[in-house]
Amino acid sequence: MKKSSVTRRNFMRLGAGFVAAGAAVKATVLEPTRLRAAGMLPPSDTVRFAAIGTGVRGCELLKASLRVPGVECVAVCDLYDGRHIAARESVKKAEVPATRNYKEILDRKDVDAVIIAVTDHQHRKVFEDACAAGKDVYCEKPMSHTVEDGIAMVDGAHKANRIAQIGSQRVSSILYAKAKEIYDSGKLGDVFFIDAYWDRNSASGAWVYPIPPDASEQTIDWNAFLGSAPKRPFDPVRFFRWRCFVDYGEGLAGDLFVHLISGIQFITSTNTVAQRAQSTGGLFRWKDGRDFPDLIDTFYDYPNFRVAVRCNLNNDGGEFIGFLGTKGTMVIKDSTLTYTPQDTRPQPESYSIYGWPERLREQYLEDWHAKHPLPTPLASAVEDQSETFTVPPGYSDLADHQANFFNAVRSRKRTVENEEFGNNAAIGCHLANYSYFNKTVATWDAAGKKIKG
């Protein structure tokens, strides 16, 4: 038998009974989460919240809250006076009280919950004070600035019996819910490797934000901003571009890794810390005095699979998570989810037997085909088709995430992205940075609750 004959036979086996599987990709637009209509909520069920930190992210959260029925912003707080105006504009309420001192908000009896969107190094203090004041807490990601901070924050939430949710909104996305459904169904088979990246290629993406022209020591409470960080003269670059500096932020790991790790934790139901991490990368382009690299690539060891996560500020690759299973592949690329089955049907060997004598090769093929008859024509199942899923125009997973938090405040049922979940994801960020800066493998000591080099 000539090699071309075997190829043709294999093709016929692939085609017979499975034409439908590759004929088209099934595309679906997902239904958005049905938030409770405002008319269904009595005034007594309204959750009154305050926003602590109303910079770009804080204002995004305030705008998203307008899409959530049964909530009301009653106060805002920020260390920069210009953000008081921006916050009022975001909630479309010029009369909302504003302050630089967040403790004034915590003293208010009409505040049920707070949204914390301050710098990473201030998360612990504001979070603990809010819990102690009896407020439920929505805290932006990453949950903590250090391992010690995260552990203390978990303890604070538990001690005060507060509802807490961390702000990686993908956990509440209808797209990620569909991905979890596919993962849990077993259609992917065994998943031993997950590949993820989030790349950007702009000054804004690298946190080189413009400085407001009125920024000064008169309009900014610089000492309150520094808090527990080392004392420095007033520097508006550090105030507005704080993610660039280790004193206040966690760099790419804290800004973007945390979203990818949170999404992976949610989809795989793996609410734990990676056992170890090894990072590489460097500062190649954005050499503006920052501490963090503009490229970091980290390999994580989880108990049942491995994860590679990369963030690069020198190319616009977008957001990606790929689950590589033994039966199928699932990819989340920005706002689209694609499931592609692997062809795992038995096939005769078509490579190494061409080093055999023709007689033995012919005998092998005859025996193989006798043991593996062709399937019934058009016998492919629905799950053998590739599928894509997208979110509808205007969909906001941020609004869904806030709705989940405020509903938990009402029901007193814990959120999915609670303090333990958020802390585990944040520790993943700390592992990546520890490995990068110390040029070593970072190992998580679960018993000692610390990172070892």
C-alpha positions in Angstrom: 0.0 0.0 0.0 1.3 3.4 -0.9 1.4 6.2 1.7 -1.1 8.3 -0.2 -3.6 5.4 0.1 -3.3 5.4 3.9 -3.8 9.1 3.9 -6.9 8.8 1.9 -8.3 6.1 4.1 -7.6 8.1 7.2 -9.4 11.0 5.5 -12.4 8.9 4.8 -12.5 7.7 8.4 -12.4 11.3 9.6 -15.1 12.3 7.2 -17.6 9.5 7.5 -20.1 10.1 10.2 -18.3 13.3 11.4 -18.9 15.8 8.7 -21.5 17.7 10.8 -18.9 18.2 13.5 -16.7 20.5 11.5 -19.3 21.9 9.1 -20.0 25.1 11.2 -19.3 26.7 14.5 -22.3 27.2 16.7 -22.4 30.8 17.9 -24.4 32.0 20.9 -25.0 35.4 22.4 -25.4 34.9 26.2 -28.4 36.2 28.1 -27.3 38.9 30.6 -27.9 38.4 34.3 -31.3 39.5 35.3 -30.9 42.1 38.0 -33.9 42.6 40.2 -36.1 45.3 38.9 -36.2 48.5 41.0 -39.9 48.2 41.5 -39.5 44.8 43.2 -37.4 46.3 46.0 -39.2 48.2 48.8 -37.4 51.4 50.0 -36.5 49.6 53.2 -34.4 47.2 51.1 -32.2 49.9 49.7 -28.5 49.5 50.4 -26.8 52.8 51.2 -23.1 52.8 50.4 -20.1 55.1 50.4 -17.2 55.2 48.1 -13.7 55.4 49.6 -11.3 56.3 46.8 -12.8 57.9 43.7 -10.0 57.9 41.2 -10.5 56.4 37.7 -11.4 53.0 39.2 -13.6 54.4 41.9 -15.5 56.5 39.4 -16.0 53.4 37.2 -17.5 51.6 40.2 -19.8 54.6 40.9 -21.0 54.7 37.3 -21.7 50.9 37.4 -23.7 51.2 40.6 -26.2 53.3 38.7 -27.2 50.1 36.8 -27.8 48.2 40.0 -31.4 48.6 41.5 -31.9 49.2 45.1 -28.6 50.9 46.0 -27.8 54.6 46.8 -24.5 56.3 47.2 -24.7 58.6 50.2 -21.0 59.8 50.6 -17.7 59.8 48.8 -14.1 60.2 50.0 -10.8 60.8 48.3 -7.5 62.5 49.2 -7.6 64.7 46.0 -10.2 67.3 46.0 -10.8 67.2 42.3 -12.0 63.6 42.6 -14.8 64.8 44.9 -16.3 66.6 41.9 -15.6 63.6 39.6 -17.4 61.3 42.0 -20.5 63.5 42.2 -20.5 63.7 38.5 -20.3 59.9 38.3 -23.3 59.3 40.5 -25.1 62.3 39.0 -25.7 63.8 42.5 -24.1 67.2 43.1 -25.2 67.1 46.8 -23.4 63.9 47.8 -21.2 64.7 50.8 -17.5 64.5 50.2 -14.5 64.3 52.5 -10.8 63.5 52.6 -11.1 61.6 55.9 -12.6 58.1 55.4 -13.3 57.7 59.1 -16.0 60.4 58.9 -17.8 58.0 56.5 -17.3 55.0 58.8 -18.9 57.0 61.7 -22.1 57.5 59.7 -25.1 55.4 60.7 -26.7 55.6 57.3 -23.8 53.8 55.6 -24.4 50.0 55.2 -21.4 49.2 53.0 -18.3 50.8 51.5 -16.6 50.4 48.2 -12.8 50.6 48.7 -10.8 51.8 45.7 -7.7 53.3 47.3 -4.1 52.4 46.6 -3.0 48.8 47.4 -0.9 49.8 50.4 -3.9 51.4 52.0 -6.3 48.5 51.6 -5.6 46.8 54.9 -6.1 49.8 57.1 -9.3 51.0 55.4 -10.7 47.4 55.2 -10.1 46.6 58.8 -11.5 49.9 60.0 -14.6 49.4 57.9 -15.2 45.9 59.2 -14.7 47.1 62.8 -17.2 49.9 62.1 -19.8 47.3 61.1 -19.7 48.1 57.4 -19.8 45.4 54.6 -16.9 45.8 52.2 -16.4 45.7 48.5 -12.6 46.0 48.1 -10.8 46.5 44.8 -8.2 44.0 43.6 -5.6 43.0 44.5 -7.0 42.5 48.0 -3.7 43.0 49.7 -0.3 44.7 49.3 1.5 42.1 51.3 0.9 38.5 52.5 0.7 39.8 56.1 -1.9 42.4 55.1 -4.1 39.8 53.4 -4.1 37.5 56.4 -5.0 40.3 58.7 -7.9 41.4 56.4 -9.3 37.9 56.3 -9.2 37.8 60.1 -10.8 41.3 60.3 -13.8 40.3 58.1 -14.3 37.1 60.2 -14.0 38.8 63.5 -16.6 41.4 62.6 -18.8 39.0 60.7 -18.9 41.2 57.6 -19.8 40.5 54.0 -16.7 41.0 51.8 -16.2 40.9 48.1 -13.0 41.6 46.1 -13.2 43.5 42.9 -12.1 41.1 40.1 -15.4 41.3 38.2 -14.8 38.4 35.8 -15.9 36.2 38.6 -19.4 37.5 38.1 -19.3 37.6 34.3 -21.9 35.6 32.3 -19.0 34.6 30.0 -17.0 33.1 32.8 -20.1 31.4 34.1 -20.5 29.7 30.7 -16.8 28.8 30.8 -17.2 27.2 34.2 -20.2 25.2 32.9 -18.2 23.8 30.1 -15.2 23.1 32.4 -17.4 21.3 34.9 -19.2 19.3 32.2 -16.0 17.3 31.5 -16.1 18.2 27.8 -12.5 19.4 28.1 -11.3 16.1 29.6 -8.4 16.4 31.9 -6.9 19.9 32.0 -3.2 19.9 32.9 -2.2 23.3 31.5 -3.7 26.7 31.4 -2.2 29.6 29.5 -3.1 33.2 30.2 -2.0 36.6 29.2 -3.1 40.3 29.3 -1.0 42.6 27.1 -1.3 46.3 26.5 0.6 48.8 24.3 -0.1 52.4 25.3 1.0 55.0 27.8 -2.3 54.7 29.6 -2.0 50.9 29.8 1.4 51.4 31.3 -0.2 53.8 34.0 1.5 56.9 32.6 -1.5 59.0 33.4 -1.5 62.7 32.9 -1.3 64.8 36.0 -4.2 67.2 36.7 -3.1 70.8 36.4 -4.4 71.7 39.9 -2.5 68.9 41.6 -0.7 70.4 44.6 -0.2 70.0 48.3 -3.2 72.2 48.8 -5.5 70.0 46.8 -4.0 66.6 47.9 -3.5 65.2 51.4 0.0 63.9 50.7 0.7 62.7 54.2 -2.5 60.6 54.3 -1.6 59.1 51.0 1.8 58.0 52.2 0.3 56.4 55.3 2.6 53.5 56.3 4.8 54.0 53.2 8.2 55.6 53.5 8.1 59.4 53.9 8.9 61.4 50.8 8.4 65.0 49.6 5.3 65.7 47.6 5.4 64.0 44.3 2.3 64.0 42.1 3.7 61.3 39.8 3.7 58.9 42.7 0.2 59.9 43.7 -1.4 59.5 40.2 0.9 56.7 38.9 1.2 54.8 42.1 0.9 51.3 40.4 4.5 51.9 39.2 6.0 51.8 42.7 6.5 49.0 45.2 5.7 51.4 48.1 2.0 51.6 47.0 1.2 48.9 44.4 1.9 45.5 43.0 2.7 46.4 39.4 1.4 44.2 36.6 0.8 41.3 38.9 -1.5 43.3 41.1 -3.2 45.1 38.2 -3.7 42.3 35.7 -2.4 38.9 36.9 -5.0 39.1 39.6 -7.9 39.1 37.1 -6.5 36.1 35.3 -5.8 34.2 38.5 -9.2 35.0 39.8 -10.9 33.8 36.6 -8.9 30.6 36.7 -9.8 30.0 40.3 -13.5 30.5 39.6 -13.7 28.4 36.4 -11.7 25.5 37.9 -13.1 25.7 41.4 -9.5 25.9 42.6 -9.7 28.3 45.5 -6.2 27.8 46.7 -2.7 29.3 46.4 -0.2 28.0 43.9 2.4 25.8 45.5 5.2 27.7 43.8 6.0 30.3 41.2 8.9 31.2 39.0 9.0 34.6 37.1 11.1 36.2 34.5 10.8 39.5 32.6 12.3 43.0 32.7 11.9 46.7 32.3 12.6 47.4 28.6 10.5 50.3 27.4 8.8 52.3 30.2 12.0 53.4 31.9 10.5 56.4 33.7 11.7 55.8 37.3 9.2 53.0 38.0 10.1 50.0 40.2 8.1 47.3 38.4 8.9 45.5 35.1 6.9 46.2 31.9 7.1 42.5 31.1 6.6 39.6 33.5 6.0 36.0 32.8 5.3 33.6 35.6 4.9 29.8 35.7 2.7 28.5 38.6 2.5 25.0 40.1 -1.0 24.2 41.3 -1.9 20.8 42.7 -3.6 19.4 39.6 -2.4 21.6 36.8 0.2 24.2 35.7 -0.5 27.8 34.8 1.5 30.2 32.7 0.6 33.9 33.1 2.2 36.8 31.2 1.6 40.5 31.1 3.5 42.7 28.6 3.2 46.5 28.2 4.9 46.5 24.8 2.3 44.8 22.6 -1.5 45.0 22.4 -2.4 41.4 22.7 -5.6 41.8 24.8 -6.9 39.5 27.4 -6.6 35.7 27.0 -7.1 32.5 29.0 -6.7 29.1 27.3 -7.7 25.8 29.0 -5.9 22.9 27.2 -7.7 19.7 27.9 -7.2 16.1 26.7 -10.6 16.2 24.9 -11.0 19.9 24.0 -9.7 23.4 24.2 -11.5 26.4 25.7 -10.3 29.9 25.1 -11.6 33.2 26.5 -10.3 36.0 24.3 -11.6 39.4 25.5 -15.4 39.1 25.3 -15.6 35.9 23.4 -15.5 32.3 24.6 -14.6 29.5 22.2 -14.8 25.7 22.8 -13.2 23.4 20.3 -13.3 19.6 20.7 -10.2 17.6 20.1 -10.4 14.6 17.7 -9.7 11.8 20.2 -11.1 9.0 18.1 -8.6 6.1 17.6 -6.5 6.4 14.5 -4.1 3.9 12.9 -0.4 4.8 13.2 0.5 6.7 10.0 4.1 7.7 10.6 6.4 5.2 12.2 5.1 2.2 10.2 6.8 3.7 7.1 10.0 2.4 8.6 8.5 -1.1 8.4 8.6 -3.6 5.6 5.6 -3.1 3.3 4.2 -6.6 4.2 4.2 -5.8 8.0 2.7 -2.4 7.4 -0.1 -3.8 5.3 -0.8 -6.5 7.9 -0.9 -3.9 10.7 -3.3 -1.7 8.9 -5.6 -4.6 8.0 -5.6 -5.8 11.6 -6.2 -2.3 12.9 -9.2 -1.5 10.7 -10.7 -4.9 11.5 -10.6 -4.0 15.2 -11.9 -0.4 14.6 -14.9 -0.4 12.3 -16.1 2.9 10.9 -18.7 4.8 12.9 -22.3 5.1 11.8 -22.6 7.8 9.2 -23.5 11.3 10.7 -23.2 9.9 14.2 -21.5 12.9 15.7 -23.0 14.3 18.9 -23.7 18.0 19.5 -20.8 18.2 21.9 -18.4 17.4 19.0 -19.1 20.8 17.5 -17.1 23.9 18.1 -19.0 26.6 19.9 -18.5 30.3 20.5 -20.2 32.5 23.1 -20.2 36.3 23.4 -21.8 38.9 25.6 -24.5 41.2 24.3 -23.7 44.8 23.4 -23.5 47.1 26.4 -23.1 44.2 28.9 -21.2 45.1 32.1 -19.7 42.4 34.3 -18.8 45.2 36.7 -22.5 45.9 37.3 -23.2 42.2 37.7 -20.3 42.0 40.2 -21.7 44.9 42.2 -25.2 43.4 42.1 -23.8 40.2 43.6 -22.2 42.1 46.4 -25.3 44.2 47.3 -27.5 41.2 47.1 -25.2 39.5 49.5 -25.4 42.5 51.8 -29.2 42.0 51.9 -29.2 38.2 52.2 -26.1 37.9 54.4 -24.9 35.0 52.2 -21.2 35.0 51.5 -20.1 36.1 48.0 -18.1 33.9 45.6 -15.1 36.2 45.6 -15.0 36.5 49.3 -12.1 37.4 51.5 -10.5 33.9 51.3 -10.9 33.8 47.5 -9.5 37.3 47.1 -6.6 36.6 49.4 -5.6 33.4 47.6 -5.5 35.3 44.3 -3.5 38.2 45.8 -0.9 35.8 47.2 -0.5 34.6 43.6 0.5 38.1 42.7 2.9 38.3 45.7 4.5 35.0 44.6 5.1 36.4 41.1 6.7 39.6 42.3 8.8 37.8 45.0 10.2 35.5 42.4 10.9 38.3 39.9 12.7 40.6 42.3 14.6 37.9 44.2 15.5 35.9 41.0 14.4 32.7 42.6 11.6 30.2 42.8 8.9 31.4 45.2 7.3 28.7 47.3 4.1 29.1 49.3 4.4 27.8 52.9 0.8 27.2 53.7 1.5 26.2 57.3 3.6 29.2 58.0 1.5 31.5 55.9 4.5 33.0 54.2 6.5 32.9 51.0 9.9 31.2 51.0 12.7 31.7 48.5 
